Amino acid sequence: MPQTLNQALLLIVMIAAVVAIVYLVRLFAQLRRTAAEGEKALAEFGELARQLKELDLLVKQQVEELGLTITASKKAAVNVAEASSLITAKFFQPSLKFLPLILPVARFVWRQFGKRKKERDHGK
């Protein structure tokens, strides 16, 4: 039975429609899977964001504690500098005028101590 041109065109249009519907169904199924994976990824991102906030708070606390430690260290360094300046100004500088007298006496005492030690070691 011969088909007319209208019947042939209708058959081609029907086949094209079926093929288009099959592709649309596959596309919608793929979109559904992609949406499910997107929701999972979004949930993971939310969890990571929460953890990042906690980490940020912890880092801020550590930085504040470090700032306090640095401030205390600066104060300690200033106190040490003031103490060394005081010691230098009050004790060492006045005693430097006696240094030419003290060094020969100290050298003599050191030599005598060394001689006594040698005599003790050789005497045994």
QUINORBEL-V437841 format. One record per backbone hydrogen bond with DSSP energy under -0.5 kcal/mol. CO is the residue of the C=O (numbers start at 1). NH is the residue of the N-H. E is the energy in kcal/mol with one decimal. If there is no record, write none. Layout:
((CO/NH/E) (CO/NH/E))
//
This chain:
((4/8/-2.2) (5/9/-2.5) (6/10/-2.4) (7/11/-2.3) (8/12/-2.2) (9/13/-2.6) (10/14/-2.5) (11/15/-2.4) (12/16/-2.5) (13/17/-2.4) (14/18/-2.5) (15/19/-2.6) (16/20/-2.5) (17/21/-2.7) (18/22/-2.5) (19/23/-2.3) (20/24/-2.4) (21/25/-2.5) (22/26/-2.3) (23/27/-2.5) (24/28/-2.8) (25/29/-2.3) (26/30/-2.3) (27/31/-2.5) (28/32/-2.2) (29/33/-2.1) (30/34/-2.6) (31/35/-2.5) (32/36/-2.1) (33/37/-2.3) (34/38/-2.4) (35/39/-2.2) (36/40/-2.0) (37/41/-2.6) (38/42/-2.5) (39/43/-2.2) (40/44/-2.3) (41/45/-2.5) (42/46/-2.2) (43/47/-2.1) (44/48/-2.7) (45/49/-2.5) (46/50/-2.1) (47/51/-2.4) (48/52/-2.3) (49/53/-2.0) (50/54/-2.0) (51/55/-2.5) (52/56/-2.4) (53/57/-2.3) (54/58/-2.2) (55/59/-2.6) (56/60/-2.5) (57/61/-2.2) (58/62/-2.3) (59/63/-2.6) (60/64/-2.3) (61/65/-2.4) (62/66/-2.5) (63/67/-2.4) (64/68/-2.1) (65/69/-2.3) (66/70/-2.7) (67/71/-2.3) (68/72/-2.5) (69/73/-2.5) (70/74/-2.5) (71/75/-2.3) (72/76/-2.5) (73/77/-2.6) (74/78/-2.5) (75/79/-2.4) (76/80/-2.6) (77/81/-2.5) (78/82/-2.6) (79/83/-2.5) (80/84/-2.8) (81/85/-2.3) (82/86/-2.5) (83/87/-2.8) (84/88/-2.5) (85/89/-2.7) (86/90/-2.9) (87/91/-2.3) (87/92/-1.5) (88/93/-2.2) (91/95/-1.3) (92/96/-1.2) (93/96/-0.5) (94/97/-0.7) (95/98/-1.2) (96/99/-1.0) (98/101/-1.1) (98/102/-2.2) (99/103/-2.4) (100/104/-0.5) (101/105/-1.1) (102/106/-2.8) (103/107/-2.5) (104/108/-2.3) (105/109/-2.5) (106/110/-2.4) (107/111/-2.3) (108/112/-2.3) (109/113/-2.4) (110/114/-2.2) (111/115/-2.5) (112/116/-2.4) (113/117/-1.9) (114/118/-2.1) (115/119/-2.5) (116/120/-2.2) (117/121/-2.3) (118/122/-2.7) (119/123/-1.8) (120/124/-0.9))
//
